[in-house]
Amino acid sequence: MALLNIIKLGDDILRKKCRKVEEITPRILTLLDDMKDTLLKADGAGLAAPQVGILKRIALIIDFDDNNKIYELINPEIIAAEGEQQELEGCLSVPNEWAITKRPMKVTVRATDRNGCEFTLTGEGMLAREICHETDHLDGKLFIDGAVHVLTPEEKKEYFE
Ligand code: NI
């Protein structure tokens, strides 16, 4: 088990576009394992490779409606989106900030798993938000970009105290 350092807002790495994974090497598998440990330890909902300093198109998300199942998405691509939701969102790389974001209510993502097999995953509600949030990271986009509303300190108190 290895915990990776989570890069925080202000570091240029978070703004870079990630490269496609061309081959699933032992290094990629180790990265997936380490990202999982890091995500669980940080108590997050998802984690993208640039958040640990790796500019590759890899993201992990947790499905809280399905026994906290962890999905490993390699080269994820959103292939369908419908509806709209506006909910509260945060990010391990942007600690103590929360914002209402506008996301599709339902999305389908196509990705490759650690065995090199392509799969699709459809998520609604929170899972849809996670898929969008993590794939955005791979293009250097953060949830606070174009958020509907970033919570003020007073609002944060209302929500969390
Ligand atoms: Ni994030």
Backbone and ligand atoms as CSV (ligand in chain L), in Angstrom:
chain,resi,resn,atom,element,x,y,z
A,1,MET,N,N,0.840,-1.200,0.000
A,1,MET,CA,C,0.000,0.000,0.000
A,1,MET,C,C,0.871,1.246,0.000
A,2,ALA,N,N,0.471,2.176,-0.827
A,2,ALA,CA,C,1.214,3.441,-0.862
A,2,ALA,C,C,0.228,4.593,-0.972
A,3,LEU,N,N,0.462,5.577,-0.142
A,3,LEU,CA,C,-0.372,6.777,-0.223
A,3,LEU,C,C,0.356,7.828,-1.040
A,4,LEU,N,N,-0.379,8.444,-1.939
A,4,LEU,CA,C,0.205,9.459,-2.811
A,4,LEU,C,C,-0.179,10.846,-2.297
A,5,ASN,N,N,0.668,11.801,-2.591
A,5,ASN,CA,C,0.404,13.175,-2.201
A,5,ASN,C,C,-0.664,13.776,-3.127
A,6,ILE,N,N,-1.686,14.366,-2.543
A,6,ILE,CA,C,-2.745,14.973,-3.358
A,6,ILE,C,C,-2.405,16.439,-3.629
A,7,ILE,N,N,-2.317,16.742,-4.900
A,7,ILE,CA,C,-1.942,18.090,-5.340
A,7,ILE,C,C,-3.112,19.050,-5.146
A,8,LYS,N,N,-2.789,20.242,-4.678
A,8,LYS,CA,C,-3.833,21.203,-4.337
A,8,LYS,C,C,-3.906,22.354,-5.352
A,9,LEU,N,N,-5.037,23.007,-5.340
A,9,LEU,CA,C,-5.310,24.167,-6.198
A,9,LEU,C,C,-4.130,25.141,-6.142
A,10,GLY,N,N,-3.744,25.651,-7.308
A,10,GLY,CA,C,-2.601,26.556,-7.379
A,10,GLY,C,C,-1.445,25.904,-8.114
A,11,ASP,N,N,-1.416,24.573,-8.105
A,11,ASP,CA,C,-0.384,23.838,-8.844
A,11,ASP,C,C,-0.834,23.684,-10.300
A,12,ASP,N,N,0.059,24.053,-11.214
A,12,ASP,CA,C,-0.245,24.016,-12.655
A,12,ASP,C,C,-0.644,22.633,-13.163
A,13,ILE,N,N,-0.167,21.609,-12.489
A,13,ILE,CA,C,-0.460,20.230,-12.938
A,13,ILE,C,C,-1.958,20.009,-13.071
A,14,LEU,N,N,-2.719,20.615,-12.167
A,14,LEU,CA,C,-4.181,20.419,-12.181
A,14,LEU,C,C,-4.830,21.054,-13.407
A,15,ARG,N,N,-4.091,21.908,-14.110
A,15,ARG,CA,C,-4.647,22.620,-15.262
A,15,ARG,C,C,-4.205,22.029,-16.600
A,16,LYS,N,N,-3.449,20.952,-16.538
A,16,LYS,CA,C,-2.933,20.353,-17.775
A,16,LYS,C,C,-3.892,19.300,-18.338
A,17,LYS,N,N,-3.799,19.120,-19.643
A,17,LYS,CA,C,-4.590,18.085,-20.302
A,17,LYS,C,C,-3.805,16.776,-20.220
A,18,CYS,N,N,-4.467,15.723,-19.812
A,18,CYS,CA,C,-3.778,14.446,-19.619
A,18,CYS,C,C,-3.693,13.647,-20.913
A,19,ARG,N,N,-2.665,12.802,-20.974
A,19,ARG,CA,C,-2.450,11.957,-22.153
A,19,ARG,C,C,-3.178,10.630,-22.001
A,20,LYS,N,N,-3.558,10.112,-23.138
A,20,LYS,CA,C,-4.217,8.812,-23.193
A,20,LYS,C,C,-3.257,7.712,-22.717
A,21,VAL,N,N,-3.796,6.710,-22.056
A,21,VAL,CA,C,-3.001,5.534,-21.691
A,21,VAL,C,C,-2.972,4.617,-22.907
A,22,GLU,N,N,-1.776,4.370,-23.423
A,22,GLU,CA,C,-1.650,3.550,-24.638
A,22,GLU,C,C,-1.517,2.073,-24.297
A,23,GLU,N,N,-0.931,1.795,-23.135
A,23,GLU,CA,C,-0.693,0.401,-22.761
A,23,GLU,C,C,-0.807,0.266,-21.247
A,24,ILE,N,N,-1.479,-0.787,-20.800
A,24,ILE,CA,C,-1.630,-0.975,-19.355
A,24,ILE,C,C,-0.443,-1.789,-18.843
A,25,THR,N,N,0.528,-1.050,-18.346
A,25,THR,CA,C,1.787,-1.637,-17.877
A,25,THR,C,C,1.681,-1.923,-16.376
A,26,PRO,N,N,2.646,-2.679,-15.826
A,26,PRO,CA,C,2.661,-2.877,-14.367
A,26,PRO,C,C,2.678,-1.554,-13.603
A,27,ARG,N,N,3.315,-0.558,-14.169
A,27,ARG,CA,C,3.335,0.764,-13.507
A,27,ARG,C,C,1.944,1.369,-13.406
A,28,ILE,N,N,1.159,1.168,-14.457
A,28,ILE,CA,C,-0.217,1.680,-14.439
A,28,ILE,C,C,-1.024,0.934,-13.366
A,29,LEU,N,N,-0.826,-0.367,-13.278
A,29,LEU,CA,C,-1.557,-1.157,-12.274
A,29,LEU,C,C,-1.188,-0.712,-10.862
A,30,THR,N,N,0.090,-0.442,-10.638
A,30,THR,CA,C,0.525,0.058,-9.330
A,30,THR,C,C,-0.096,1.419,-9.053
A,31,LEU,N,N,-0.136,2.260,-10.080
A,31,LEU,CA,C,-0.752,3.578,-9.917
A,31,LEU,C,C,-2.228,3.431,-9.513
A,32,LEU,N,N,-2.935,2.521,-10.179
A,32,LEU,CA,C,-4.347,2.296,-9.843
A,32,LEU,C,C,-4.489,1.866,-8.385
A,33,ASP,N,N,-3.634,0.950,-7.954
A,33,ASP,CA,C,-3.692,0.476,-6.560
A,33,ASP,C,C,-3.401,1.619,-5.584
A,34,ASP,N,N,-2.380,2.396,-5.896
A,34,ASP,CA,C,-1.999,3.502,-5.007
A,34,ASP,C,C,-3.070,4.591,-4.986
A,35,MET,N,N,-3.672,4.836,-6.146
A,35,MET,CA,C,-4.757,5.830,-6.193
A,35,MET,C,C,-5.942,5.376,-5.350
A,36,LYS,N,N,-6.222,4.069,-5.386
A,36,LYS,CA,C,-7.325,3.541,-4.580
A,36,LYS,C,C,-7.051,3.745,-3.086
A,37,ASP,N,N,-5.845,3.389,-2.660
A,37,ASP,CA,C,-5.477,3.584,-1.250
A,37,ASP,C,C,-5.599,5.057,-0.867
A,38,THR,N,N,-5.121,5.909,-1.743
A,38,THR,CA,C,-5.120,7.357,-1.478
A,38,THR,C,C,-6.547,7.898,-1.403
A,39,LEU,N,N,-7.384,7.451,-2.325
A,39,LEU,CA,C,-8.783,7.897,-2.356
A,39,LEU,C,C,-9.517,7.470,-1.080
A,40,LEU,N,N,-9.323,6.211,-0.689
A,40,LEU,CA,C,-10.024,5.708,0.499
A,40,LEU,C,C,-9.540,6.420,1.752
A,41,LYS,N,N,-8.236,6.621,1.845
A,41,LYS,CA,C,-7.654,7.278,3.009
A,41,LYS,C,C,-8.148,8.730,3.116
A,42,ALA,N,N,-8.277,9.371,1.956
A,42,ALA,CA,C,-8.696,10.781,1.938
A,42,ALA,C,C,-10.206,10.914,2.102
A,43,ASP,N,N,-10.909,9.782,2.053
A,43,ASP,CA,C,-12.355,9.785,2.241
A,43,ASP,C,C,-13.061,10.612,1.160
A,44,GLY,N,N,-12.583,10.466,-0.068
A,44,GLY,CA,C,-13.184,11.207,-1.175
A,44,GLY,C,C,-14.198,10.354,-1.912
A,45,ALA,N,N,-14.749,10.943,-2.982
A,45,ALA,CA,C,-15.714,10.230,-3.828
A,45,ALA,C,C,-15.071,9.793,-5.140
A,46,GLY,N,N,-13.973,10.470,-5.473
A,46,GLY,CA,C,-13.287,10.139,-6.710
A,46,GLY,C,C,-11.909,10.761,-6.707
A,47,LEU,N,N,-11.060,10.258,-7.591
A,47,LEU,CA,C,-9.692,10.775,-7.670
A,47,LEU,C,C,-9.200,10.586,-9.103
A,48,ALA,N,N,-8.599,11.636,-9.640
A,48,ALA,CA,C,-8.069,11.563,-11.001
A,48,ALA,C,C,-6.543,11.619,-10.941
A,49,ALA,N,N,-5.896,10.971,-11.915
A,49,ALA,CA,C,-4.432,10.857,-11.890
A,49,ALA,C,C,-3.702,12.205,-11.771
A,50,PRO,N,N,-4.156,13.274,-12.447
A,50,PRO,CA,C,-3.423,14.531,-12.289
A,50,PRO,C,C,-3.410,15.034,-10.842
A,51,GLN,N,N,-4.390,14.616,-10.054
A,51,GLN,CA,C,-4.426,15.023,-8.646
A,51,GLN,C,C,-3.288,14.404,-7.846
A,52,VAL,N,N,-2.665,13.355,-8.408
A,52,VAL,CA,C,-1.489,12.781,-7.747
A,52,VAL,C,C,-0.251,12.986,-8.621
A,53,GLY,N,N,-0.351,13.950,-9.543
A,53,GLY,CA,C,0.817,14.374,-10.304
A,53,GLY,C,C,1.109,13.567,-11.552
A,54,ILE,N,N,0.176,12.722,-11.968
A,54,ILE,CA,C,0.383,11.883,-13.150
A,54,ILE,C,C,-0.563,12.360,-14.255
A,55,LEU,N,N,0.017,12.810,-15.356
A,55,LEU,CA,C,-0.813,13.387,-16.426
A,55,LEU,C,C,-1.271,12.312,-17.406
A,56,LYS,N,N,-2.006,11.363,-16.882
A,56,LYS,CA,C,-2.578,10.292,-17.699
A,56,LYS,C,C,-4.081,10.238,-17.474
A,57,ARG,N,N,-4.785,9.732,-18.499
A,57,ARG,CA,C,-6.252,9.724,-18.441
A,57,ARG,C,C,-6.744,8.518,-17.630
A,58,ILE,N,N,-6.665,8.684,-16.321
A,58,ILE,CA,C,-7.078,7.646,-15.378
A,58,ILE,C,C,-7.850,8.307,-14.246
A,59,ALA,N,N,-8.991,7.720,-13.890
A,59,ALA,CA,C,-9.761,8.259,-12.766
A,59,ALA,C,C,-10.458,7.119,-12.029
A,60,LEU,N,N,-10.630,7.307,-10.734
A,60,LEU,CA,C,-11.361,6.357,-9.901
A,60,LEU,C,C,-12.598,7.049,-9.362
A,61,ILE,N,N,-13.691,6.309,-9.314
A,61,ILE,CA,C,-14.888,6.866,-8.680
A,61,ILE,C,C,-15.522,5.789,-7.796
A,62,ILE,N,N,-16.187,6.246,-6.757
A,62,ILE,CA,C,-16.863,5.325,-5.849
A,62,ILE,C,C,-18.369,5.444,-6.061
A,63,ASP,N,N,-19.019,4.289,-6.227
A,63,ASP,CA,C,-20.480,4.282,-6.320
A,63,ASP,C,C,-21.052,4.015,-4.933
A,64,PHE,N,N,-21.491,5.072,-4.269
A,64,PHE,CA,C,-21.981,4.942,-2.886
A,64,PHE,C,C,-23.332,4.227,-2.822
A,65,ASP,N,N,-24.001,4.127,-3.965
A,65,ASP,CA,C,-25.293,3.420,-3.999
A,65,ASP,C,C,-25.112,1.930,-4.279
A,66,ASP,N,N,-23.887,1.494,-4.494
A,66,ASP,CA,C,-23.635,0.090,-4.799
A,66,ASP,C,C,-22.467,-0.415,-3.945
A,67,ASN,N,N,-22.697,-0.419,-2.621
A,67,ASN,CA,C,-21.701,-0.935,-1.672
A,67,ASN,C,C,-20.319,-0.306,-1.819
A,68,ASN,N,N,-20.295,0.980,-2.136
A,68,ASN,CA,C,-19.026,1.703,-2.279
A,68,ASN,C,C,-18.091,1.049,-3.291
A,69,LYS,N,N,-18.688,0.516,-4.322
A,69,LYS,CA,C,-17.907,-0.106,-5.383
A,69,LYS,C,C,-17.012,0.946,-6.046
A,70,ILE,N,N,-15.762,0.561,-6.276
A,70,ILE,CA,C,-14.819,1.490,-6.909
A,70,ILE,C,C,-14.666,1.134,-8.385
A,71,TYR,N,N,-14.883,2.114,-9.228
A,71,TYR,CA,C,-14.668,1.932,-10.666
A,71,TYR,C,C,-13.340,2.569,-11.059
A,72,GLU,N,N,-12.556,1.825,-11.795
A,72,GLU,CA,C,-11.311,2.350,-12.356
A,72,GLU,C,C,-11.586,2.680,-13.826
A,73,LEU,N,N,-11.432,3.919,-14.167
A,73,LEU,CA,C,-11.714,4.366,-15.535
A,73,LEU,C,C,-10.403,4.752,-16.211
A,74,ILE,N,N,-10.034,3.996,-17.219
A,74,ILE,CA,C,-8.849,4.329,-18.011
A,74,ILE,C,C,-9.344,4.871,-19.352
A,75,ASN,N,N,-8.830,6.012,-19.741
A,75,ASN,CA,C,-9.262,6.701,-20.971
A,75,ASN,C,C,-10.779,6.884,-21.034
A,76,PRO,N,N,-11.381,7.396,-19.971
A,76,PRO,CA,C,-12.844,7.543,-19.968
A,76,PRO,C,C,-13.316,8.603,-20.963
A,77,GLU,N,N,-14.457,8.331,-21.531
A,77,GLU,CA,C,-15.066,9.260,-22.477
A,77,GLU,C,C,-16.564,9.256,-22.224
A,78,ILE,N,N,-17.119,10.405,-21.981
A,78,ILE,CA,C,-18.570,10.482,-21.784
A,78,ILE,C,C,-19.235,10.397,-23.151
A,79,ILE,N,N,-20.086,9.400,-23.322
A,79,ILE,CA,C,-20.681,9.177,-24.642
A,79,ILE,C,C,-22.166,9.533,-24.675
A,80,ALA,N,N,-22.761,9.780,-23.504
A,80,ALA,CA,C,-24.164,10.203,-23.486
A,80,ALA,C,C,-24.424,10.968,-22.201
A,81,ALA,N,N,-25.261,11.964,-22.297
A,81,ALA,CA,C,-25.631,12.760,-21.121
A,81,ALA,C,C,-27.047,13.257,-21.313
A,82,GLU,N,N,-27.819,13.256,-20.219
A,82,GLU,CA,C,-29.174,13.799,-20.320
A,82,GLU,C,C,-29.619,14.405,-19.006
A,83,GLY,N,N,-30.554,15.323,-19.112
A,83,GLY,CA,C,-31.111,15.951,-17.920
A,83,GLY,C,C,-30.148,16.951,-17.308
A,84,GLU,N,N,-30.522,17.436,-16.124
A,84,GLU,CA,C,-29.699,18.439,-15.454
A,84,GLU,C,C,-29.902,18.335,-13.958
A,85,GLN,N,N,-28.852,18.623,-13.211
A,85,GLN,CA,C,-28.955,18.697,-11.758
A,85,GLN,C,C,-28.035,19.806,-11.276
A,86,GLN,N,N,-28.415,20.399,-10.164
A,86,GLN,CA,C,-27.559,21.392,-9.522
A,86,GLN,C,C,-27.418,20.978,-8.071
A,87,GLU,N,N,-26.207,20.545,-7.732
A,87,GLU,CA,C,-25.956,20.031,-6.389
A,87,GLU,C,C,-24.618,20.546,-5.877
A,88,LEU,N,N,-24.397,20.288,-4.587
A,88,LEU,CA,C,-23.164,20.720,-3.935
A,88,LEU,C,C,-22.024,19.770,-4.303
A,89,GLU,N,N,-20.866,20.348,-4.613
A,89,GLU,CA,C,-19.720,19.550,-5.030
A,89,GLU,C,C,-18.456,20.062,-4.354
A,90,GLY,N,N,-17.543,19.148,-4.102
A,90,GLY,CA,C,-16.241,19.515,-3.547
A,90,GLY,C,C,-15.163,18.710,-4.239
A,91,CYS,N,N,-13.916,18.886,-3.815
A,91,CYS,CA,C,-12.805,18.205,-4.485
A,91,CYS,C,C,-11.635,18.081,-3.517
A,92,LEU,N,N,-10.972,16.934,-3.535
A,92,LEU,CA,C,-9.829,16.716,-2.636
A,92,LEU,C,C,-8.693,17.704,-2.925
A,93,SER,N,N,-8.647,18.225,-4.146
A,93,SER,CA,C,-7.588,19.175,-4.511
A,93,SER,C,C,-7.959,20.620,-4.174
A,94,VAL,N,N,-9.207,20.819,-3.766
A,94,VAL,CA,C,-9.664,22.173,-3.426
A,94,VAL,C,C,-10.292,22.112,-2.034
A,95,PRO,N,N,-9.459,21.882,-1.025
A,95,PRO,CA,C,-10.002,21.652,0.314
A,95,PRO,C,C,-10.780,22.860,0.836
A,96,ASN,N,N,-11.825,22.566,1.559
A,96,ASN,CA,C,-12.644,23.589,2.232
A,96,ASN,C,C,-13.409,24.513,1.293
A,97,GLU,N,N,-13.501,24.138,0.030
A,97,GLU,CA,C,-14.341,24.917,-0.879
A,97,GLU,C,C,-15.458,24.020,-1.396
A,98,TRP,N,N,-16.631,24.609,-1.489
A,98,TRP,CA,C,-17.795,23.880,-1.970
A,98,TRP,C,C,-18.548,24.767,-2.935
A,99,ALA,N,N,-19.121,24.148,-3.942
A,99,ALA,CA,C,-19.851,24.947,-4.920
A,99,ALA,C,C,-21.030,24.157,-5.457
A,100,ILE,N,N,-22.064,24.901,-5.840
A,100,ILE,CA,C,-23.182,24.302,-6.559
A,100,ILE,C,C,-22.773,24.276,-8.030
A,101,THR,N,N,-22.811,23.092,-8.610
A,101,THR,CA,C,-22.450,22.966,-10.019
A,101,THR,C,C,-23.652,22.468,-10.812
A,102,LYS,N,N,-23.598,22.755,-12.097
A,102,LYS,CA,C,-24.642,22.267,-12.995
A,102,LYS,C,C,-24.059,21.069,-13.749
A,103,ARG,N,N,-24.687,19.935,-13.590
A,103,ARG,CA,C,-24.220,18.699,-14.239
A,103,ARG,C,C,-25.409,18.005,-14.885
A,104,PRO,N,N,-25.140,17.103,-15.846
A,104,PRO,CA,C,-26.236,16.273,-16.354
A,104,PRO,C,C,-26.758,15.354,-15.244
A,105,MET,N,N,-28.035,15.003,-15.295
A,105,MET,CA,C,-28.603,14.100,-14.291
A,105,MET,C,C,-28.130,12.660,-14.503
A,106,LYS,N,N,-27.867,12.336,-15.757
A,106,LYS,CA,C,-27.504,10.951,-16.085
A,106,LYS,C,C,-26.425,10.973,-17.165
A,107,VAL,N,N,-25.363,10.236,-16.958
A,107,VAL,CA,C,-24.335,10.162,-17.996
A,107,VAL,C,C,-23.895,8.710,-18.202
A,108,THR,N,N,-23.443,8.448,-19.403
A,108,THR,CA,C,-22.822,7.160,-19.700
A,108,THR,C,C,-21.384,7.423,-20.120
A,109,VAL,N,N,-20.476,6.687,-19.480
A,109,VAL,CA,C,-19.062,6.838,-19.797
A,109,VAL,C,C,-18.554,5.507,-20.359
A,110,ARG,N,N,-17.688,5.632,-21.353
A,110,ARG,CA,C,-17.030,4.442,-21.886
A,110,ARG,C,C,-15.571,4.523,-21.463
A,111,ALA,N,N,-15.044,3.415,-20.954
A,111,ALA,CA,C,-13.666,3.418,-20.464
A,111,ALA,C,C,-13.076,2.021,-20.625
A,112,THR,N,N,-11.788,1.920,-20.314
A,112,THR,CA,C,-11.091,0.639,-20.332
A,112,THR,C,C,-10.802,0.263,-18.888
A,113,ASP,N,N,-10.901,-1.023,-18.564
A,113,ASP,CA,C,-10.576,-1.451,-17.203
A,113,ASP,C,C,-9.116,-1.919,-17.128
A,114,ARG,N,N,-8.688,-2.357,-15.942
A,114,ARG,CA,C,-7.282,-2.710,-15.747
A,114,ARG,C,C,-6.855,-3.941,-16.556
A,115,ASN,N,N,-7.847,-4.700,-17.036
A,115,ASN,CA,C,-7.515,-5.860,-17.869
A,115,ASN,C,C,-7.495,-5.516,-19.356
A,116,GLY,N,N,-7.728,-4.244,-19.635
A,116,GLY,CA,C,-7.715,-3.812,-21.033
A,116,GLY,C,C,-9.049,-3.986,-21.732
A,117,CYS,N,N,-10.079,-4.310,-20.954
A,117,CYS,CA,C,-11.406,-4.507,-21.545
A,117,CYS,C,C,-12.206,-3.212,-21.495
A,118,GLU,N,N,-12.873,-2.928,-22.592
A,118,GLU,CA,C,-13.711,-1.741,-22.654
A,118,GLU,C,C,-15.055,-2.024,-21.977
A,119,PHE,N,N,-15.571,-1.041,-21.265
A,119,PHE,CA,C,-16.879,-1.184,-20.630
A,119,PHE,C,C,-17.581,0.170,-20.628
A,120,THR,N,N,-18.880,0.129,-20.413
A,120,THR,CA,C,-19.597,1.383,-20.241
A,120,THR,C,C,-20.249,1.370,-18.867
A,121,LEU,N,N,-20.377,2.541,-18.298
A,121,LEU,CA,C,-20.996,2.716,-16.989
A,121,LEU,C,C,-21.972,3.877,-17.095
A,122,THR,N,N,-23.201,3.633,-16.656
A,122,THR,CA,C,-24.189,4.704,-16.639
A,122,THR,C,C,-24.460,5.076,-15.189
A,123,GLY,N,N,-24.376,6.350,-14.895
A,123,GLY,CA,C,-24.611,6.816,-13.538
A,123,GLY,C,C,-25.646,7.918,-13.522
A,124,GLU,N,N,-26.435,7.918,-12.442
A,124,GLU,CA,C,-27.420,8.975,-12.248
A,124,GLU,C,C,-27.114,9.680,-10.946
A,125,GLY,N,N,-27.582,10.918,-10.838
A,125,GLY,CA,C,-27.431,11.647,-9.580
A,125,GLY,C,C,-25.970,11.822,-9.223
A,126,MET,N,N,-25.610,11.387,-8.018
A,126,MET,CA,C,-24.249,11.616,-7.540
A,126,MET,C,C,-23.216,10.928,-8.427
A,127,LEU,N,N,-23.511,9.706,-8.860
A,127,LEU,CA,C,-22.541,8.987,-9.696
A,127,LEU,C,C,-22.298,9.751,-11.007
A,128,ALA,N,N,-23.338,10.334,-11.545
A,128,ALA,CA,C,-23.184,11.138,-12.770
A,128,ALA,C,C,-22.290,12.345,-12.492
A,129,ARG,N,N,-22.481,12.969,-11.331
A,129,ARG,CA,C,-21.633,14.117,-10.976
A,129,ARG,C,C,-20.174,13.692,-10.855
A,130,GLU,N,N,-19.960,12.542,-10.203
A,130,GLU,CA,C,-18.590,12.058,-10.022
A,130,GLU,C,C,-17.922,11.781,-11.372
A,131,ILE,N,N,-18.650,11.146,-12.272
A,131,ILE,CA,C,-18.088,10.828,-13.593
A,131,ILE,C,C,-17.681,12.125,-14.299
A,132,CYS,N,N,-18.557,13.118,-14.253
A,132,CYS,CA,C,-18.260,14.401,-14.910
A,132,CYS,C,C,-17.077,15.097,-14.242
A,133,HIS,N,N,-17.097,15.126,-12.920
A,133,HIS,CA,C,-16.046,15.809,-12.155
A,133,HIS,C,C,-14.674,15.202,-12.456
A,134,GLU,N,N,-14.598,13.876,-12.432
A,134,GLU,CA,C,-13.290,13.219,-12.622
A,134,GLU,C,C,-12.820,13.301,-14.071
A,135,THR,N,N,-13.729,13.163,-15.029
A,135,THR,CA,C,-13.279,13.288,-16.428
A,135,THR,C,C,-12.864,14.735,-16.716
A,136,ASP,N,N,-13.514,15.700,-16.082
A,136,ASP,CA,C,-13.089,17.104,-16.217
A,136,ASP,C,C,-11.637,17.278,-15.771
A,137,HIS,N,N,-11.268,16.617,-14.657
A,137,HIS,CA,C,-9.893,16.725,-14.156
A,137,HIS,C,C,-8.884,16.359,-15.242
A,138,LEU,N,N,-9.244,15.393,-16.086
A,138,LEU,CA,C,-8.297,14.902,-17.104
A,138,LEU,C,C,-8.070,15.934,-18.202
A,139,ASP,N,N,-8.936,16.943,-18.239
A,139,ASP,CA,C,-8.765,18.043,-19.191
A,139,ASP,C,C,-8.394,19.342,-18.479
A,140,GLY,N,N,-7.937,19.220,-17.253
A,140,GLY,CA,C,-7.478,20.396,-16.508
A,140,GLY,C,C,-8.588,21.282,-15.982
A,141,LYS,N,N,-9.790,20.707,-15.909
A,141,LYS,CA,C,-10.938,21.508,-15.477
A,141,LYS,C,C,-11.319,21.158,-14.037
A,142,LEU,N,N,-11.609,22.182,-13.249
A,142,LEU,CA,C,-11.999,21.981,-11.850
A,142,LEU,C,C,-13.454,22.397,-11.636
A,143,PHE,N,N,-14.048,21.839,-10.596
A,143,PHE,CA,C,-15.491,22.064,-10.364
A,143,PHE,C,C,-15.839,23.527,-10.098
A,144,ILE,N,N,-14.852,24.288,-9.643
A,144,ILE,CA,C,-15.130,25.697,-9.351
A,144,ILE,C,C,-15.187,26.538,-10.636
A,145,ASP,N,N,-14.687,25.972,-11.753
A,145,ASP,CA,C,-14.753,26.687,-13.040
A,145,ASP,C,C,-16.211,26.687,-13.490
A,146,GLY,N,N,-16.767,27.840,-13.623
A,146,GLY,CA,C,-18.131,27.909,-14.124
A,146,GLY,C,C,-19.164,27.324,-13.181
A,147,ALA,N,N,-18.828,27.245,-11.905
A,147,ALA,CA,C,-19.817,26.770,-10.934
A,147,ALA,C,C,-20.980,27.760,-10.872
A,148,VAL,N,N,-22.139,27.242,-10.559
A,148,VAL,CA,C,-23.315,28.108,-10.441
A,148,VAL,C,C,-23.118,29.074,-9.271
A,149,HIS,N,N,-22.557,28.537,-8.178
A,149,HIS,CA,C,-22.348,29.369,-6.995
A,149,HIS,C,C,-21.304,28.724,-6.076
A,150,VAL,N,N,-20.286,29.479,-5.726
A,150,VAL,CA,C,-19.297,29.001,-4.758
A,150,VAL,C,C,-19.773,29.438,-3.375
A,151,LEU,N,N,-19.811,28.504,-2.444
A,151,LEU,CA,C,-20.332,28.827,-1.109
A,151,LEU,C,C,-19.478,29.875,-0.401
A,152,THR,N,N,-20.132,30.806,0.226
A,152,THR,CA,C,-19.456,31.818,1.040
A,152,THR,C,C,-19.131,31.180,2.388
A,153,PRO,N,N,-18.222,31.796,3.161
A,153,PRO,CA,C,-17.920,31.250,4.491
A,153,PRO,C,C,-19.183,31.078,5.346
A,154,GLU,N,N,-20.120,32.011,5.238
A,154,GLU,CA,C,-21.360,31.921,6.027
A,154,GLU,C,C,-22.183,30.717,5.582
A,155,GLU,N,N,-22.258,30.540,4.270
A,155,GLU,CA,C,-23.041,29.411,3.756
A,155,GLU,C,C,-22.402,28.081,4.150
A,156,LYS,N,N,-21.062,28.035,4.143
A,156,LYS,CA,C,-20.373,26.804,4.545
A,156,LYS,C,C,-20.740,26.451,5.984
A,157,LYS,N,N,-20.802,27.472,6.824
A,157,LYS,CA,C,-21.180,27.242,8.223
A,157,LYS,C,C,-22.568,26.638,8.297
A,158,GLU,N,N,-23.484,27.218,7.507
A,158,GLU,CA,C,-24.866,26.725,7.504
A,158,GLU,C,C,-24.932,25.258,7.080
A,159,TYR,N,N,-24.167,24.926,6.058
A,159,TYR,CA,C,-24.207,23.567,5.530
A,159,TYR,C,C,-23.551,22.560,6.460
A,160,PHE,N,N,-22.428,22.952,7.058
A,160,PHE,CA,C,-21.588,21.950,7.700
A,160,PHE,C,C,-21.510,22.035,9.214
A,161,GLU,N,N,-22.184,23.012,9.822
A,161,GLU,CA,C,-22.089,23.074,11.283
A,161,GLU,C,C,-23.447,22.863,11.933
L,1,NI,NI,NI,-11.765,16.692,-7.847
